[in-house]
């Protein structure tokens, strides 16, 4: 296919040179020669247009590549943020566990204090009852002596 394109270009170039020579000599051009000039001009314009379209596509592709790079950077940043949140979540879990442990220790201390208060209360009642008995005994002894 490429060989045919090269051959066609050579034929068109040679015909174009013949037409240019006729124009320089001031000879009249045939309809087919005029048509060949018009087709040649249209072809050049198409090639320029295709070149411009190709340049614009390359520019658009470059912009898309830039956008893709930016999205990749954003994705990496989100991954870093996700990792940071995971670290924060782990720290919160550690703090929660520590709070649960401290809460358990406080409950144990409260239970122990309540047990001791009940024990002291029992001892106070026992001592108070004993003192009442001693008081009664002292009163009875004093009554007997009088």
C-alpha positions, 0 to 999 in steps of 0.5 A: 500500500505504501509503494502505491502511495509513493508511486501516486505522489511521484506521478502527481508531482511530475504532472504538477511540474508539467502544469507549472511549466505550461503556466510559465510558458503562458500556454492554456491549461486543459480542464483536466490540468486545472482539475489536477491543480484544484485537487492538488490544492485541496489535498494540500489543504487537507494535509494541513487540516489533518496535521492541525487535527493531529496536533490538536489530538496530541495536545488533547492526549497530553492534557488527558495524560496530565489529568491522569497524572493528577488523578494518580497523585490524588489517589496516592494522597487519598491512600495516604489519608486512608492509612492515616485514618487507619492509624488513628482508628488503631490508636482509638482502639488502644485508648478504648481498651485502656479506658475499659481497663481503667474502668475495670480497675475503678470498679474493683476499687469501688467494690473493695471500698464498699466492702471495707466500708461495710466491714468498718460499719459492722465494726463500728456497730459492734464497738458501739454496741460494746460501748453501750453495754459498758455504759449500762454496766457502769450505770448498773455498778454506780447504782449498786454503789449508791 
